[in-house]
Amino acid sequence: MVIAELVSVQAVAEGAAVLCAGLGLWGLVEWRRGTVRARSVLAGVVPDGPGERDGLRAWWAAAARWWALVRGRRAWLCLPLAGVVALLGGSPLPLLLGVVAVPVVARRLRAAERRKEREARAGRVVALCGAVSGELRAGWQPAQALSFAARQTGALGDEEAAVLAAARFGGDVPEALRRAARQDGADGLAGLAACWQVAVDGGAGLAEGLDRLEAALRDHHEQRERLRAELAGAWATVTVLAVLPAAGIALGAALGADPLRVLLHTPAGLGCLVVGGALEAAGLWWAARIVRGGERA
């Protein structure tokens, strides 16, 4: 009876793993087809017939939609990987771990996307200051210069309409800029608001103030880039720490030790898996915390 139960559990694990692996393989094949067709279109290799052109356009649109779907759900790729491990180990436990890993990986990917967007917006704010200063020196009025530069750079984000309306109709532009500065990565707009306020109240030159603000923001951005380059080695160490357990399991399998069977089918192996996983997670969290502390400093 125990043997029958073990066989049924293994069959369920193998079936689920085959299904996940099949879905991942199908998605990879479809993506590859879309990529090949996209490259042929971009390279100018377009068939002569209008029907074939329409077919290529349809395939390209389908590949673009599929890539957008996969890019927004990259965390779900944990399931096919977990399915392969479950198939090799003959246990449903990797599938359960893969399900648990999906929200964790999704949260990390969202944090990375927010960080990239924050850095991109900070760069657009620097470009906005330089563009407004250039338009002012070319003889434009401040409201016109701000409107033109904001549309060119897109640095104001969701508050662009409010800021431009205030600039066009004589509203409180510094206050509108301060509200826009509350967006993630748009802190430099607070400096632009201060320069605008000083220029309006005290009659100081707005272009000179924006030049100094642009130089300060650009220096701060370059300093962060240098710091990120210096911390690249530390992040590489964190990555190596994350990959080492998988490399150890692969090495053990190559030596014929069958580590997956020991880890997934024996009490001692399950205990080592739990303790090792907890220590690995704690080590990665601590190492990442140290590196991020250096970035914040």
Sequence and secondary structure as in RCSB ss.txt:
>XXXX:A:sequence
MVIAELVSVQAVAEGAAVLCAGLGLWGLVEWRRGTVRARSVLAGVVPDGPGERDGLRAWWAAAARWWALVRGRRA
WLCLPLAGVVALLGGSPLPLLLGVVAVPVVARRLRAAERRKEREARAGRVVALCGAVSGELRAGWQPAQALSFAA
RQTGALGDEEAAVLAAARFGGDVPEALRRAARQDGADGLAGLAACWQVAVDGGAGLAEGLDRLEAALRDHHEQRE
RLRAELAGAWATVTVLAVLPAAGIALGAALGADPLRVLLHTPAGLGCLVVGGALEAAGLWWAARIVRGGERA
>XXXX:A:secstr
 HHHHHHHHHHHHHHHHHHHHHHHHHHHHHHHHHHHHHHHHHTT   SSHHHHHHHHHHHHHHHHHHHHHHHTGG
GGHHHHHHHHHHHHT SHHHHHHHHHHHHHHHHHHHHHHHHHHHHHHHHHHHHHHHHHHHHHTT  HHHHHHHHH
HHH TTGGGHHHHHHHHHTT  HHHHHHHHTTSTT THHHHHHHHHHHHHHH   HHHHHHHHHHHHHHHHHHHH
HHHHHTHHHHHHHHHHHHHHHHHHHHHHHTT  HHHHHHHSHHHHHHHHHHHHHHHHHHHHHHHHHHHHHH 
